[in-house]
Every structure is written in C-alpha cells, then in structure tokens.
C-alpha cells in the first residue's frame, strides 16, 4: 500500500468529522528502542517528527490522525547470518507510519492530562552494507528489507495549554531485518507537540 493511498484513506475517514473542531499540529520525538528493536538499532535512540490533525468529538474525546517518520542512527548491529562472527558493516533503519489515535482528556476538554491508544500502518526500511572473510577472501555486499506492518500504541500525555503538549507512549510493530529475521519493533516514544 502506498503512502498516497494511506493519506487518501485518512482523508476519507476524516471527512465526516470536518464539522468538528479541527486543529493541525506538528510533533517531534525521541524513540527509545526496546525488545528486538534494541538489538537492531544497537541500543541507539531514534529521532523523528511528524504532522497531525485533531478532531474534538466533545466530552473529552479527541481523534488524532497522524503521520510520523523516525530514523535511527547508523550502527554496527549485524543481522543473524551464518558468517556473522567474521562480519562487520553498517546498518541503517527507519520507519514511516500513518495512523490514528483516540485521546481521552480527564478534564473534558483538550487540555490537561489524557490517555491515548491508536493503530498505525508502518513502513520499515532496514539496509546493511557488510564485509566478511571466508578463508583468505574478503567479501562485501549489501542487504535490504522493507516491510509494511500494522502497529499499535498506547500512552499518556499532558497538554500544557491549547498549543503545547508532551506525551509518552509505547509503540509496537514488527519487521524483517536484512538477514530475514523477525524483529519485534517496540519503543518508548517521548514527544512534544505544537498545535496551531
């Protein structure tokens, strides 16, 4: 599924909500990898950002379609090959996601504390450039995997006022690394947002 199809799907879902109070915003975040993602990212935090819209449904309920992009620093994590003991190289990992979150504000408006849960489509990209020795020969090559997977998220947040907010949430998805192994891609995401 292409990104343009996902954006179109979000717009179709959002169209009936157009009569609601709609606001646009941006977010920046750090993703602290956990589970298998910690190994794939060599325990290095990812940095990202994105855009979102909020639809105030009343009674403290808010729907938030969002698009996020996260890139993890280049690292030396090696996928599980039979030659891994004599291999070295550089791995690159990034994630593009599009989804929607439900937010519930305890004070019944879009400020103060809230809880959130959501679902997303995730496009993971994992590239690896490597060299390894077989006997007296040094071989090199590259490997790449792209996976489109569904993911989920849950967390808590606090809007300081109508414009600024902070949030912590746990995100989970899966992908295959460059060696073909299944990676449980979970992370703790710490974010700051600004709504116009």
TORLO-293437 format. One line per field, with one value per residue (C-alpha): y, z, x; residue number from 1. Coordinates in steps of 0.2 Angstrom, whole numbers. Layout:
BEGIN
v (Y/...);
w (Z/...);
u (X/...);
num (NUM/...);
This chain:
BEGIN
v (0/17/32/42/28/29/48/46/34/46/60/49/44/62/70/66/74/91/99/96/107/103/109/105/102/95/84/80/64/53/34/23/6/-10/-28/-34/-16/-13/-25/-20/-1/-6/2/19/31/36/54/59/71/72/80/78/84/84/82/87/75/83/76/74/63/68/59/62/56/57/54/51/47/40/37/28/32/22/7/-9/-21/-37/-47/-66/-73/-89/-78/-65/-70/-63/-50/-31/-17/-3/-4/9/8/20/20/29/27/34/30/37/39/41/53/55/70/68/87/85/97/97/102/94/75/62/44/38/22/20/10/13/7/6/5/-1/0/-9/-8/-16/-14/-28/-36/-53/-66/-83/-92/-79/-69/-54/-52/-37/-34/-26/-32/-23/-26/-16/-22/-15/-19/-14/-7/0/12/17/31/46/64/82/97/112/124/124/124/114/97/82/64/47/31/14/9/-9/-16/-29/-30/-42/-37/-38/-56/-61/-62/-56/-41/-36/-17/-9/8/21/37/54/68/86/94/110/114/129);
w (0/-5/6/-5/-3/16/16/5/17/32/22/19/37/42/30/41/55/46/55/72/79/69/73/64/73/72/84/87/97/103/101/114/107/117/113/97/90/104/96/78/82/93/108/100/101/85/82/72/69/60/57/64/65/80/79/95/97/114/131/132/117/103/87/80/63/62/51/59/52/63/59/69/69/58/69/68/73/62/56/60/46/47/44/57/68/55/48/50/42/45/47/43/50/48/50/41/49/46/59/71/89/101/116/131/142/160/162/147/136/125/139/155/157/144/139/121/111/92/77/63/46/47/33/40/30/35/25/29/20/26/23/29/27/20/21/14/4/10/3/3/-1/4/10/11/18/18/27/29/45/56/73/89/103/120/132/142/139/146/136/145/136/119/109/118/124/130/128/132/123/120/101/94/77/68/53/45/47/32/37/36/55/63/73/87/84/101/108/121/112/121/111/111/101/95/88/78);
u (0/7/8/-4/-17/-15/-16/-32/-39/-36/-44/-60/-61/-58/-71/-87/-78/-75/-89/-80/-67/-51/-34/-17/-1/17/27/45/50/64/61/70/70/66/63/71/72/85/97/93/96/111/103/103/88/79/74/58/44/28/11/-6/-24/-36/-54/-63/-78/-84/-84/-65/-64/-52/-47/-30/-24/-5/10/27/44/58/77/89/107/119/125/135/121/123/108/109/119/130/145/141/156/168/157/157/147/134/116/103/85/70/51/37/20/2/-12/-25/-25/-40/-37/-47/-45/-50/-55/-67/-58/-42/-30/-23/-20/-25/-23/-21/-22/-20/-17/-5/2/21/34/50/66/82/98/115/132/144/161/166/180/179/196/208/195/186/169/157/139/123/106/90/72/56/41/23/16/1/6/-1/2/-4/2/-2/0/-2/-7/1/-11/-21/-5/9/9/20/17/25/18/23/23/24/26/36/48/61/79/92/95/77/74/58/60/48/49/44/49/45/42/44/36/32/19/13/-5/-9);
num (1/2/3/4/5/6/7/8/9/10/11/12/13/14/15/16/17/18/19/20/21/22/23/24/25/26/27/28/29/30/31/32/33/34/35/36/37/38/39/40/41/42/43/44/45/46/47/48/49/50/51/52/53/54/55/56/57/58/59/60/61/62/63/64/65/66/67/68/69/70/71/72/73/74/75/76/77/78/79/80/81/82/83/84/85/86/87/88/89/90/91/92/93/94/95/96/97/98/99/100/101/102/103/104/105/106/107/108/109/110/111/112/113/114/115/116/117/118/119/120/121/122/123/124/125/126/127/128/129/130/131/132/133/134/135/136/137/138/139/140/141/142/143/144/145/146/147/148/149/150/151/152/153/154/155/156/157/158/159/160/161/162/163/164/165/166/167/168/169/170/171/172/173/174/175/176/177/178/179/180/181/182/183/184/185/186/187/188/189/190/191/192/193/194/195/196);
